[in-house]
Amino acid sequence: MAEIVYMPKLSDTMTDGVVAEWTKKVGDKVSSGEVLAEIETDKATMEFESFFDGVLLHIGVEKGKSVPVNSLLAIIGQEGEDISALLAGVQAPALVKEEAAAAPVVSAPVSTPIAAAIAAPVVTAPMAVPTSNSSGRIIASPLAKKMAQEKGIDIASVPGSGEAGRIVKRDVDHYVPYTTPASAPIFSAPAGTESFEDETVSQMRKTIARRLAESKFTAPHFYLTLDIDMDNAISARKSLNSTEGVKVSFNDMVVKAVAMSLRQHPAVNSAWLGDVIRHNHHIHIGVAVAVEDGLLVPVVRFADTKGFQQIGNEVREYAKRAKDKKLQPSDWEGNTFTISNLGMFGIESFTAIINPPDSCILAVGGIKEVPVVKKGQVVPGNVMKVTLSCDHRVVDGASGAAFLQTFKGYMENPVAMLL
């Protein structure tokens, strides 16, 4: 008997899904557990496995098309089975053929606002070489290998985004050999010529825009900014990193200091849920990570119980997996507070939009050497600006200010975080 396959809900915020790639075509045999399609969600592109055995009798959504969750995705049954009655009873999305687009005109870069919870630039780096299995064989689908050969691409240089680093068709489609910025042309449009290029909005970017617009216009934001003396933090970090095998960043110290401050100020570790305010007893810190289509916020769970190095190892691993599109829903769900750090990009200070369901987000700027007054004398000092965005429905000004004072105390005396 034929079975209907519906567009799955692959993340807590997913409302629509895009079929990035079909790994099977109509008439192909399908086994339970075998990858049927690659689905682009609002967070990442994920492989979707079949729950049924049989033959793919019908494809309800063409590649590149978006449909709501629970729409008809495909039908699997026995070869030659009549599915007309099944189709008649299902509201299947219309199949629209992709129009052949003309080659886009490359134009000078156009600045656009980033509709994200935390404004952060996209960091571009050479793509990592995919992993191979224990025998040294590169893990890639037959189609990906064939395409790479036809395009003259060394398959070993293509990073894989499939399960266990497997190289799939989309990886070869999107592969661009890394070149240094110096050798890349800025634009090719003749001087004085108006031109532009339209980019289709990804599911991730649509969700970022929707959720952050809701946050900005429904949550009454207010902002608290504080200067922090970082002299002791700089000395403590230098001392810690002098130990072999230890690598602690200022961001690791910020995450730890936030987590310990939340212990003392539970109101800041809360969420507005409409009829109730949820006071979280656990502390899960979301750390904003820039990716190609926007931002993801992987979560360091029970951050108050972890040391600098453990926090740093987790954040670096999350950042790597986020850029490789290998984060899973469990990695980005459940945050109770969010941190956005742009200090490494030379940003002195900024304000961030609250990342729902949190009631606060901390925007962290860079450390700047400035004249400061100590004991009545003007001396060189190192100062870091932080700005706390608060949802006034949950956190009052005094509560937010008290949290920042506790945070400031930990950052200016890092030894207290080791006790």
PABANU-887669 format. One record per residue (C-alpha): x, y, z; residue in one letter. Coordinates in steps of 0.001 Angstrom, whole numbers. Each point is the difference from the previous one (the first is absolute). Example, Ala and Ser with C-alpha at 12.3 -4.5 7.8 and 13.67 -1.06 7.14 Angstrom:
<lolos>
+---------+---------+---------+------+
:      px :      py :      pz : rest :
+---------+---------+---------+------+
:   12300 :   -4500 :    7800 :    a :
:    1370 :    3440 :    -660 :    s :
+---------+---------+---------+------+
</lolos>
This chain:
<lolos>
+---------+---------+---------+------+
:      px :      py :      pz : rest :
+---------+---------+---------+------+
:       0 :       0 :       0 :    m :
:    1332 :    3416 :    -970 :    a :
:    1124 :    2357 :    2779 :    e :
:      58 :    3804 :     -37 :    i :
:    3221 :    1727 :    1086 :    v :
:    -601 :    3486 :    1409 :    y :
:    2381 :    2958 :     287 :    m :
:    1534 :    -604 :    3447 :    p :
:     427 :    2572 :    2775 :    k :
:    3756 :    -215 :     523 :    l :
:     412 :    2849 :    2488 :    s :
:   -2128 :    1672 :    2660 :    d :
:    -374 :    3191 :   -2074 :    t :
:    -417 :   -1599 :   -3426 :    m :
:   -3221 :     951 :   -1811 :    t :
:    1092 :    -651 :   -3595 :    d :
:    2568 :   -2247 :   -1641 :    g :
:    1871 :     187 :   -3287 :    v :
:     993 :   -3134 :   -1889 :    v :
:    3679 :     657 :    -619 :    a :
:     535 :   -3322 :   -1785 :    e :
:   -1826 :   -3230 :    -790 :    w :
:    2302 :   -3000 :     394 :    t :
:   -2596 :   -2257 :   -1661 :    k :
:   -2132 :     387 :   -3111 :    k :
:   -3428 :   -1385 :    -823 :    v :
:     278 :   -3765 :    -602 :    g :
:    3030 :    -483 :    2277 :    d :
:    -131 :   -2541 :    2801 :    k :
:     110 :    1489 :    3503 :    v :
:     878 :   -1754 :    3244 :    s :
:    -907 :    1102 :    3505 :    s :
:    2871 :    2043 :    1418 :    g :
:    1294 :     938 :   -3445 :    e :
:     450 :    3720 :    -779 :    v :
:   -2938 :    1136 :   -2109 :    l :
:     651 :    3740 :    -266 :    a :
:    2012 :    2873 :    1409 :    e :
:   -2234 :    2554 :    1721 :    i :
:    1022 :    3602 :     653 :    e :
:   -1497 :    1226 :    3263 :    t :
:     257 :    3392 :    1674 :    d :
:    3181 :   -1189 :    1728 :    k :
:    1871 :   -2406 :   -2270 :    a :
:    -247 :   -2443 :   -2894 :    t :
:    -741 :   -3476 :    1317 :    m :
:    -307 :   -3453 :   -1547 :    e :
:   -3508 :   -1452 :     257 :    f :
:    -255 :   -3784 :     223 :    e :
:   -2920 :   -2080 :   -1212 :    s :
:   -2167 :   -1783 :    2538 :    f :
:   -1341 :   -2450 :   -2586 :    f :
:    1174 :   -2740 :   -2351 :    d :
:   -1211 :     -34 :   -3582 :    g :
:     217 :    1978 :   -3233 :    v :
:    -113 :    3804 :    -312 :    l :
:   -3282 :     451 :   -1876 :    l :
:    -490 :    3760 :     206 :    h :
:    1988 :    3137 :     804 :    i :
:   -2202 :    2792 :    1339 :    g :
:    2563 :    2809 :     267 :    v :
:    2566 :     886 :   -2625 :    e :
:    3600 :     746 :     883 :    k :
:     437 :    3566 :    1189 :    g :
:   -3655 :     468 :     919 :    k :
:   -1331 :     898 :    3456 :    s :
:   -3116 :   -1489 :    1600 :    v :
:   -1493 :     133 :    3514 :    p :
:     714 :   -2701 :    2552 :    v :
:   -2345 :   -3020 :    -378 :    n :
:    -540 :     624 :   -3729 :    s :
:     196 :   -2996 :   -2328 :    l :
:    3649 :    -693 :    -716 :    l :
:    -109 :   -3382 :   -1746 :    a :
:   -1855 :   -3301 :    -297 :    i :
:    1672 :   -3395 :     445 :    i :
:   -1705 :   -3283 :    -853 :    g :
:     183 :   -3095 :   -2161 :    q :
:    1108 :     167 :   -3621 :    e :
:   -2961 :     645 :   -2314 :    g :
:   -2371 :     829 :    2852 :    e :
:   -2861 :    2394 :    -823 :    d :
:     338 :    3122 :    2157 :    i :
:   -2556 :    2225 :   -1756 :    s :
:   -2530 :    -326 :    2823 :    a :
:    2699 :     764 :    2566 :    l :
:    1076 :    3124 :   -1884 :    l :
:   -3584 :    1152 :    -362 :    a :
:    -422 :     -34 :    3762 :    g :
:    3103 :    2011 :     750 :    v :
:     523 :    3701 :    -508 :    q :
:    3285 :    -280 :   -1877 :    a :
:    1924 :    3196 :    -727 :    p :
:      85 :     911 :   -3658 :    a :
:    3206 :    -848 :   -1777 :    l :
:    1533 :    3041 :   -1605 :    v :
:    2798 :    -474 :   -2462 :    k :
:    3131 :    1984 :     714 :    e :
:     482 :    2711 :   -2573 :    e :
:    3394 :     168 :   -1624 :    a :
:    1543 :    3143 :    1388 :    a :
:    2319 :    2148 :   -2022 :    a :
:    3569 :     246 :    1213 :    a :
:     -37 :    2626 :    2757 :    p :
:    1811 :    3254 :    -529 :    v :
:    2721 :     333 :    2608 :    v :
:    -199 :    3393 :    1563 :    s :
:    1687 :    2010 :    2651 :    a :
:    -885 :   -1279 :    3459 :    p :
:   -3205 :    1508 :    1352 :    v :
:    -275 :     485 :    3755 :    s :
:   -3154 :   -1440 :    1524 :    t :
:   -1112 :     -63 :    3643 :    p :
:     501 :   -3316 :    1777 :    i :
:   -3303 :   -1105 :    1500 :    a :
:    1533 :   -2104 :    2715 :    a :
:    -287 :    -362 :    3729 :    a :
:    3579 :    1032 :     353 :    i :
:    1602 :    2086 :   -2724 :    a :
:    3188 :   -1778 :   -1055 :    a :
:    2056 :     -97 :   -3196 :    p :
:     410 :   -3216 :   -1904 :    v :
:    3456 :   -1429 :     467 :    v :
:    1470 :   -1574 :   -3113 :    t :
:    2848 :   -2488 :     310 :    a :
:    1524 :   -2726 :   -2155 :    p :
:   -2308 :   -2985 :       9 :    m :
:    1176 :   -3020 :    1931 :    a :
:     971 :   -3197 :   -1747 :    v :
:   -2588 :   -2707 :     660 :    p :
:     806 :   -2916 :    2199 :    t :
:     569 :   -3476 :   -1338 :    s :
:    -666 :   -3345 :    1604 :    n :
:    2552 :   -2180 :    1739 :    s :
:    1192 :   -1467 :   -3315 :    s :
:     720 :    3468 :   -1370 :    g :
:   -2843 :    -186 :   -2570 :    r :
:   -1850 :    3257 :    -576 :    i :
:   -3665 :    -358 :     980 :    i :
:   -2090 :    1318 :   -2907 :    a :
:   -3136 :    -939 :   -1885 :    s :
:     451 :   -1502 :   -3504 :    p :
:   -1749 :    3009 :   -1544 :    l :
:    2305 :    2430 :    1820 :    a :
:    3068 :   -1914 :   -1225 :    k :
:   -1278 :       4 :   -3575 :    k :
:    -762 :    3734 :      69 :    m :
:    3388 :     820 :    1512 :    a :
:    1731 :   -2004 :   -2735 :    q :
:   -1999 :    1755 :   -2729 :    e :
:     828 :    3419 :    1437 :    k :
:    3659 :    -813 :     544 :    g :
:    -299 :     439 :    3765 :    i :
:    2155 :   -1941 :    2429 :    d :
:   -2664 :   -1729 :    2098 :    i :
:    2409 :    -109 :    2955 :    a :
:     -88 :    3815 :     211 :    s :
:   -3789 :     240 :     231 :    v :
:   -1392 :     281 :    3568 :    p :
:   -2898 :   -2368 :     649 :    g :
:   -3244 :    1124 :    1618 :    s :
:   -1720 :   -3389 :      78 :    g :
:    -125 :   -2501 :    2815 :    e :
:    3460 :    -691 :    1503 :    a :
:    1549 :    2522 :   -2416 :    g :
:   -1301 :   -1813 :   -3122 :    r :
:     423 :    2042 :   -3186 :    i :
:   -3307 :     359 :   -1870 :    v :
:   -1133 :    1677 :   -3210 :    k :
:    -640 :    3422 :    1528 :    r :
:    3564 :     130 :    1337 :    d :
:    1404 :    -348 :   -3515 :    v :
:   -2604 :    2423 :   -1395 :    d :
:     985 :    2679 :    2513 :    h :
:    3724 :    -702 :     114 :    y :
:    2212 :    2972 :    -817 :    v :
:    3785 :    -423 :     290 :    p :
:    1277 :    2326 :    2684 :    y :
:    1828 :    3095 :   -1190 :    t :
:    1544 :    2712 :    2112 :    t :
:   -1928 :    3260 :     158 :    p :
:    2856 :    1811 :   -1743 :    a :
:    -483 :   -2005 :   -3201 :    s :
:   -3787 :     264 :     -63 :    a :
:   -1493 :    2875 :   -2047 :    p :
:   -2267 :    2348 :    1935 :    i :
:   -2493 :     329 :   -2866 :    f :
:     -38 :    -136 :   -3767 :    s :
:   -2636 :    2586 :    -914 :    a :
:    1370 :    2897 :   -2114 :    p :
:     361 :    3300 :    1813 :    a :
:   -3167 :    2087 :    -114 :    g :
:   -2227 :   -2991 :    -778 :    t :
:   -2960 :    -828 :    2229 :    e :
:    -391 :   -3721 :     685 :    s :
:   -1171 :   -2339 :    2703 :    f :
:    -466 :   -3649 :     855 :    e :
:   -3028 :   -1490 :    1801 :    d :
:     641 :   -2804 :    2470 :    e :
:   -2749 :   -2415 :    1002 :    t :
:    -660 :     248 :    3725 :    v :
:     916 :   -3225 :    1806 :    s :
:   -2265 :   -1692 :    2529 :    q :
:    2467 :     923 :    2749 :    m :
:      -7 :    3671 :    -958 :    r :
:   -3829 :      51 :    -216 :    k :
:    -264 :   -1454 :    3500 :    t :
:    2597 :    2409 :    1388 :    i :
:   -1911 :    2922 :   -1505 :    a :
:   -3367 :   -1205 :    1302 :    r :
:    1056 :    -924 :    3534 :    r :
:    2179 :    3056 :     587 :    l :
:   -2610 :    2369 :   -1408 :    a :
:   -2489 :   -1567 :    2426 :    e :
:    2511 :     391 :    2833 :    s :
:     850 :    3624 :    -812 :    k :
:   -3576 :    1162 :    -444 :    f :
:   -1735 :   -2029 :    2716 :    t :
:    2595 :     -58 :    2794 :    a :
:     586 :    3466 :    1530 :    p :
:    3802 :     179 :    -159 :    h :
:    2117 :    2209 :    2223 :    f :
:    3793 :     131 :     143 :    y :
:    2614 :     240 :    2740 :    l :
:    3652 :     696 :    -863 :    t :
:    2972 :    -458 :    2321 :    l :
:    3790 :     418 :    -243 :    d :
:    2102 :   -2831 :    1425 :    i :
:    3665 :     291 :    1057 :    d :
:    1676 :   -2953 :   -1724 :    m :
:    3533 :     347 :    1402 :    d :
:    -402 :   -2912 :    2438 :    n :
:   -1776 :   -2131 :   -2624 :    a :
:    2880 :     534 :   -2421 :    i :
:    2535 :   -1016 :    2648 :    s :
:   -2061 :   -3036 :    1061 :    a :
:    -417 :   -1198 :   -3576 :    r :
:    3709 :     384 :    -688 :    k :
:     801 :   -2023 :    3114 :    s :
:   -2508 :   -2751 :    -863 :    l :
:    1205 :    -307 :   -3592 :    n :
:    3618 :    -343 :    1132 :    s :
:    -935 :   -3507 :    1165 :    t :
:     638 :   -2646 :   -2638 :    e :
:   -3159 :   -1169 :   -1740 :    g :
:   -2172 :    2811 :    1367 :    v :
:   -1703 :    2455 :   -2370 :    k :
:   -2424 :    2494 :    1558 :    v :
:   -1574 :    2909 :   -1914 :    s :
:   -1631 :    3128 :    1387 :    f :
:   -3292 :   -1319 :   -1359 :    n :
:     371 :   -3122 :    2176 :    d :
:     421 :    2255 :    3020 :    m :
:   -3064 :    2032 :   -1005 :    v :
:   -2164 :   -3136 :    -308 :    v :
:    1115 :   -1245 :    3407 :    k :
:    -494 :    3400 :    1652 :    a :
:   -3506 :     309 :   -1482 :    v :
:    -927 :   -3496 :    1181 :    a :
:    1191 :     652 :    3551 :    m :
:   -1771 :    3382 :      80 :    s :
:   -3265 :   -1635 :   -1070 :    l :
:     178 :   -2189 :    3115 :    r :
:    -336 :    3139 :    2103 :    q :
:   -2549 :    1736 :   -2234 :    h :
:   -2577 :   -2605 :   -1074 :    p :
:   -2389 :    2671 :   -1292 :    a :
:    2386 :     566 :   -2903 :    v :
:     -30 :   -3740 :    -713 :    n :
:   -3732 :      61 :    -765 :    s :
:   -2337 :      16 :   -3005 :    a :
:   -3280 :    1704 :    -879 :    w :
:   -2559 :   -2624 :   -1078 :    l :
:   -3098 :    2187 :    -177 :    g :
:   -2078 :   -1162 :    2975 :    d :
:    3003 :    -972 :    2128 :    v :
:    3616 :     984 :     581 :    i :
:    2211 :   -3073 :      14 :    r :
:    2829 :     171 :    2543 :    h :
:    2630 :   -2463 :   -1186 :    n :
:    1934 :   -1797 :    2718 :    h :
:    2597 :   -1254 :   -2502 :    h :
:    2435 :    2258 :   -1870 :    i :
:     436 :    -636 :   -3736 :    h :
:    2007 :    2700 :   -1797 :    i :
:    -576 :     548 :   -3735 :    g :
:    3086 :    1268 :   -1840 :    v :
:    -618 :    1694 :   -3360 :    a :
:    1997 :   -1473 :   -2899 :    v :
:      92 :    1599 :   -3475 :    a :
:    -757 :   -2355 :   -2916 :    v :
:    -532 :     527 :   -3718 :    e :
:   -3736 :     731 :     148 :    d :
:     -91 :    1869 :    3311 :    g :
:     511 :   -1102 :    3570 :    l :
:    -432 :   -3104 :    2076 :    l :
:      18 :     -61 :    3793 :    v :
:    1384 :   -3303 :    1298 :    p :
:    -464 :    -540 :    3709 :    v :
:    2552 :    -663 :    2749 :    v :
:   -2109 :   -1967 :    2471 :    r :
:     429 :     358 :    3766 :    f :
:    2709 :    2565 :    -693 :    a :
:     214 :     949 :    3677 :    d :
:    1416 :   -3453 :     794 :    t :
:    2752 :      78 :   -2657 :    k :
:    3494 :    1453 :     -19 :    g :
:    1544 :    2437 :   -2472 :    f :
:    1656 :   -2680 :   -2093 :    q :
:   -3055 :   -2260 :    -225 :    q :
:   -2145 :    2960 :   -1074 :    i :
:    2604 :     994 :   -2598 :    g :
:     239 :   -3495 :   -1444 :    n :
:   -3790 :    -212 :    -357 :    e :
:    -335 :    3423 :   -1632 :    v :
:    2794 :    -697 :   -2509 :    r :
:   -1521 :   -3371 :    -896 :    e :
:   -3449 :    1568 :    -439 :    y :
:    1453 :    2763 :   -2183 :    a :
:    1719 :   -2536 :   -2248 :    k :
:   -3131 :   -2140 :    -320 :    r :
:   -2164 :    3068 :    -639 :    a :
:    2170 :    1125 :   -2909 :    k :
:     -32 :   -3570 :   -1370 :    d :
:   -3834 :     -99 :     379 :    k :
:     244 :   -3014 :    2292 :    k :
:   -1760 :    1358 :    3070 :    l :
:   -2998 :   -1997 :    1186 :    q :
:   -3203 :    1492 :    1506 :    p :
:    1093 :   -1125 :    3470 :    s :
:    3097 :    2229 :    -375 :    d :
:   -1916 :    3270 :    -413 :    w :
:   -3121 :    -506 :    2129 :    e :
:    -570 :     812 :    3663 :    g :
:    2020 :    3198 :     600 :    n :
:    -976 :    2065 :    3051 :    t :
:    2362 :    2938 :    -723 :    f :
:    1964 :    1062 :   -3101 :    t :
:    3409 :    1604 :    -566 :    i :
:    1106 :    1752 :   -3190 :    s :
:    3687 :     904 :    -105 :    n :
:    1336 :    2224 :   -2797 :    l :
:    3139 :    1041 :    1842 :    g :
:    2194 :   -2109 :   -2269 :    m :
:   -1164 :    2133 :   -2948 :    f :
:    1088 :    3250 :    1613 :    g :
:   -3544 :    1111 :     894 :    i :
:     131 :    2231 :    3069 :    e :
:   -3677 :    -234 :     971 :    s :
:   -3401 :    -898 :   -1475 :    f :
:   -3526 :    -953 :    1008 :    t :
:   -1541 :   -3384 :    -785 :    a :
:   -3581 :   -1150 :    -533 :    i :
:   -1225 :   -2489 :    2599 :    i :
:      62 :   -3616 :   -1169 :    n :
:   -3380 :   -1575 :     932 :    p :
:    -919 :   -1543 :    2369 :    p :
:    2725 :    1701 :    2068 :    d :
:    -754 :    3202 :    1871 :    s :
:    3534 :    1394 :    -413 :    c :
:    2993 :     -29 :   -2337 :    i :
:    3481 :    1330 :     750 :    l :
:    1874 :    1829 :   -2791 :    a :
:    3760 :    -128 :     600 :    v :
:    2381 :    2465 :   -1636 :    g :
:    3757 :     -70 :    -426 :    g :
:    2655 :     854 :    2570 :    i :
:    1351 :    3492 :    -605 :    k :
:    3047 :    1648 :    1549 :    e :
:   -1091 :    3382 :    1362 :    v :
:    1027 :    2492 :    2707 :    p :
:   -1694 :    -846 :    3315 :    v :
:      48 :    1574 :    3432 :    v :
:    1334 :   -2203 :    2800 :    k :
:     689 :    1333 :    3476 :    k :
:    -254 :    3559 :   -1296 :    g :
:    2535 :    -568 :   -2770 :    q :
:    -580 :    -271 :   -3764 :    v :
:    1647 :   -3234 :   -1130 :    v :
:    -269 :   -2342 :   -3028 :    p :
:   -2768 :   -2550 :     394 :    g :
:   -1875 :   -2697 :   -1936 :    n :
:   -3767 :     403 :    -154 :    v :
:   -2727 :   -2218 :   -1469 :    m :
:   -3518 :    1335 :    -606 :    k :
:   -2999 :   -2299 :     409 :    v :
:   -3655 :     783 :    -662 :    t :
:   -2843 :   -2023 :    1505 :    l :
:   -3253 :      -5 :   -2016 :    s :
:   -2944 :    -765 :    2301 :    c :
:   -3653 :    -900 :    -540 :    d :
:   -1776 :    2442 :    2328 :    h :
:   -2918 :   -2423 :     395 :    r :
:    2315 :   -2267 :    2002 :    v :
:    3046 :    1965 :    1136 :    v :
:    -110 :    3425 :    1659 :    d :
:    2766 :    2557 :    -235 :    g :
:    1222 :    -640 :    3538 :    a :
:     115 :   -3779 :    -573 :    s :
:    1983 :     407 :   -3214 :    g :
:    2391 :    2482 :    1617 :    a :
:     609 :   -2296 :    2975 :    a :
:     782 :   -2898 :   -2365 :    f :
:    2520 :    2148 :   -1898 :    l :
:    1696 :    1059 :    3237 :    q :
:     454 :   -3653 :     993 :    t :
:    1297 :    -816 :   -3489 :    f :
:    2414 :    2943 :     212 :    k :
:    1285 :   -1276 :    3339 :    g :
:     815 :   -3424 :   -1438 :    y :
:    1711 :    1400 :   -3104 :    m :
:    2096 :    2454 :    2030 :    e :
:     962 :   -2755 :    2462 :    n :
:     134 :   -3231 :   -2064 :    p :
:    1513 :   -1991 :    2886 :    v :
:   -3434 :     124 :    1660 :    a :
:   -1344 :   -2184 :   -2816 :    m :
:    2490 :   -2721 :     914 :    l :
:   -1116 :    -280 :    3628 :    l :
+---------+---------+---------+------+
</lolos>
